[in-house]
Amino acid sequence: MVGIIMGSDSDLPVMQAAADVLKSLGISFELTVVSAHRTPMRMMEYATKARERGLKVIIAGAGGAAHLPGMVASLTPLPVIGVPIKSSNSIDGWDSVLSILQMPNGIPVATVALNAAKNAGILAASIIGSFDETIGNQVAAYKKKLEEEVLIKIENLKKQGWENKFD
């Protein structure tokens, strides 16, 4: 249901988080490398055929100039979620963030925080959950679990106090 693509295999340590969250929610996905600059024809084929292959959402991670999410969004009617990645040739990740965030009107790309592939996975699940009741319920349960974890931390803080003890 979800395509997870990245510009290079060096992006995998970041993009793995999207795969992990989708797997935990039981959402099928594919994961591959599609470079906007080094394999532009592959990128065009991937994006133009994604919908007919049954994908519902594409998560595209890229560092540096980060053209992959925007170029894919220009070629597919599917929602595209961009994950800006702080790469070795990056300007603290800001170049990636702005390249994905500042898309022209008419070519939207949902953009998550720098290296936030987990949020991209959750957003993809939420998009699919808006028309698939089973997945929608799984996302709701996931968010309920987050709430319960915070409530437990609140109770622990009440019982144990807030003072740090470093001895």
Summary of the structure (lengths in Angstrom):
residues: 167
radius of gyration: 18.0
end to end distance: 51.0
largest distance: 61.3
contacts: 540
relative contact order: 0.16
helix: 50%
strand: 15%
